[in-house]
Amino acid sequence: QPLDLCLPSPVSVDQIPTATDLSDYRKRLLADLLPAYVTT
């Protein structure tokens, strides 16, 4: 498939970010970029 050509190596299921991983990533971005909007 075309997308496979763009990847440096085959991506396993374990490497695919889950919804939880993406949510945590967004939370970290907010904590870094918009600390005033994040409650600790």
Contacts in CASP RR format, 6 or more apart in sequence:
PFRMAT RR
TARGET T0000
AUTHOR 0000-0000-0000
METHOD contacts of the structure
MODEL  1
QPLDLCLPSPVSVDQIPTATDLSDYRKRLLADLLPAYVTT
4 10 0 8 1.000
17 25 0 8 1.000
27 38 0 8 1.000
30 37 0 8 1.000
30 38 0 8 1.000
31 38 0 8 1.000
END
